[in-house]
């Protein structure tokens, strides 16, 4: 069995140090630090997958909005 997980090498100039969630689930604003390792856990429909997708969106260049299966928009 092979793993599809790839290591993210951000180099010496970049590092993910904290995550801030705005209007996520039941919280208006939450930040939490990221050290060498982190575990993201919580109940159903609490924003875990959304947080991971947001990280992937900003850090991985292969994300292309034109190839999205579902369309999305920021509602303000």
C-alpha positions as YAML, in Angstrom:
chain: A
units: angstrom
residues:
- id: 1
  name: UNK
  ca: [0.00, 0.00, 0.00]
- id: 2
  name: UNK
  ca: [1.46, 3.34, -1.00]
- id: 3
  name: UNK
  ca: [0.81, 6.69, 0.58]
- id: 4
  name: UNK
  ca: [-0.41, 9.69, -1.40]
- id: 5
  name: UNK
  ca: [0.76, 12.07, 1.33]
- id: 6
  name: UNK
  ca: [3.63, 14.27, 0.22]
- id: 7
  name: UNK
  ca: [5.94, 16.16, 2.52]
- id: 8
  name: UNK
  ca: [5.57, 19.90, 2.26]
- id: 9
  name: UNK
  ca: [9.00, 21.52, 2.14]
- id: 10
  name: UNK
  ca: [8.53, 25.24, 2.60]
- id: 11
  name: UNK
  ca: [12.24, 25.96, 2.81]
- id: 12
  name: UNK
  ca: [14.02, 28.11, 5.36]
- id: 13
  name: UNK
  ca: [11.96, 31.23, 4.62]
- id: 14
  name: UNK
  ca: [8.47, 29.85, 5.18]
- id: 15
  name: UNK
  ca: [6.84, 27.98, 7.99]
- id: 16
  name: UNK
  ca: [3.29, 27.47, 9.17]
- id: 17
  name: UNK
  ca: [3.34, 28.80, 12.73]
- id: 18
  name: UNK
  ca: [-0.32, 29.28, 13.57]
- id: 19
  name: UNK
  ca: [-3.77, 28.82, 12.10]
- id: 20
  name: UNK
  ca: [-6.57, 31.34, 12.52]
- id: 21
  name: UNK
  ca: [-10.17, 30.37, 11.82]
- id: 22
  name: UNK
  ca: [-12.73, 33.11, 11.28]
- id: 23
  name: UNK
  ca: [-16.45, 32.36, 11.56]
- id: 24
  name: UNK
  ca: [-15.76, 28.64, 11.62]
- id: 25
  name: UNK
  ca: [-18.39, 26.40, 13.15]
- id: 26
  name: UNK
  ca: [-19.53, 27.96, 16.43]
- id: 27
  name: UNK
  ca: [-16.52, 30.24, 16.97]
- id: 28
  name: UNK
  ca: [-16.13, 33.74, 15.55]
- id: 29
  name: UNK
  ca: [-12.32, 33.79, 15.86]
- id: 30
  name: UNK
  ca: [-9.93, 31.05, 16.95]
- id: 31
  name: UNK
  ca: [-6.14, 30.81, 16.63]
- id: 32
  name: UNK
  ca: [-3.91, 27.93, 17.59]
- id: 33
  name: UNK
  ca: [-0.15, 27.49, 17.26]
- id: 34
  name: UNK
  ca: [1.46, 24.85, 15.07]
- id: 35
  name: UNK
  ca: [4.66, 23.39, 16.49]
- id: 36
  name: UNK
  ca: [6.66, 20.55, 14.99]
- id: 37
  name: UNK
  ca: [3.59, 18.34, 14.91]
- id: 38
  name: UNK
  ca: [-0.09, 18.98, 15.41]
- id: 39
  name: UNK
  ca: [-3.29, 16.98, 15.66]
- id: 40
  name: UNK
  ca: [-6.55, 18.36, 14.34]
- id: 41
  name: UNK
  ca: [-9.50, 16.69, 16.03]
- id: 42
  name: UNK
  ca: [-13.10, 17.50, 16.80]
- id: 43
  name: UNK
  ca: [-16.67, 16.45, 16.29]
- id: 44
  name: UNK
  ca: [-18.56, 16.19, 13.03]
- id: 45
  name: UNK
  ca: [-19.21, 19.41, 11.12]
- id: 46
  name: UNK
  ca: [-16.71, 21.46, 13.15]
- id: 47
  name: UNK
  ca: [-14.47, 22.66, 10.30]
- id: 48
  name: UNK
  ca: [-11.53, 20.24, 10.34]
- id: 49
  name: UNK
  ca: [-11.68, 19.48, 6.62]
- id: 50
  name: UNK
  ca: [-12.32, 23.12, 5.77]
- id: 51
  name: UNK
  ca: [-9.22, 24.17, 7.69]
- id: 52
  name: UNK
  ca: [-7.11, 21.58, 5.86]
- id: 53
  name: UNK
  ca: [-8.51, 22.66, 2.49]
- id: 54
  name: UNK
  ca: [-7.69, 26.29, 3.28]
- id: 55
  name: UNK
  ca: [-4.09, 25.36, 4.14]
- id: 56
  name: UNK
  ca: [-3.80, 23.38, 0.92]
- id: 57
  name: UNK
  ca: [-5.31, 26.24, -1.09]
- id: 58
  name: UNK
  ca: [-2.74, 28.78, 0.14]
- id: 59
  name: UNK
  ca: [0.36, 26.57, 0.26]
- id: 60
  name: UNK
  ca: [0.15, 24.22, -2.71]
- id: 61
  name: UNK
  ca: [0.51, 25.79, -6.17]
- id: 62
  name: UNK
  ca: [-1.24, 22.97, -8.02]
- id: 63
  name: UNK
  ca: [-4.64, 23.99, -6.66]
- id: 64
  name: UNK
  ca: [-6.55, 25.42, -9.61]
- id: 65
  name: UNK
  ca: [-9.93, 27.03, -9.03]
- id: 66
  name: UNK
  ca: [-10.98, 26.29, -12.61]
- id: 67
  name: UNK
  ca: [-10.80, 22.56, -11.91]
- id: 68
  name: UNK
  ca: [-12.98, 22.61, -8.80]
- id: 69
  name: UNK
  ca: [-15.71, 19.97, -8.66]
- id: 70
  name: UNK
  ca: [-17.97, 22.29, -6.71]
- id: 71
  name: UNK
  ca: [-18.18, 26.02, -7.20]
- id: 72
  name: UNK
  ca: [-17.88, 28.19, -4.13]
- id: 73
  name: UNK
  ca: [-18.06, 31.84, -3.24]
- id: 74
  name: UNK
  ca: [-17.25, 34.01, -0.26]
- id: 75
  name: UNK
  ca: [-20.49, 35.38, 1.13]
- id: 76
  name: UNK
  ca: [-20.19, 38.73, 2.84]
...
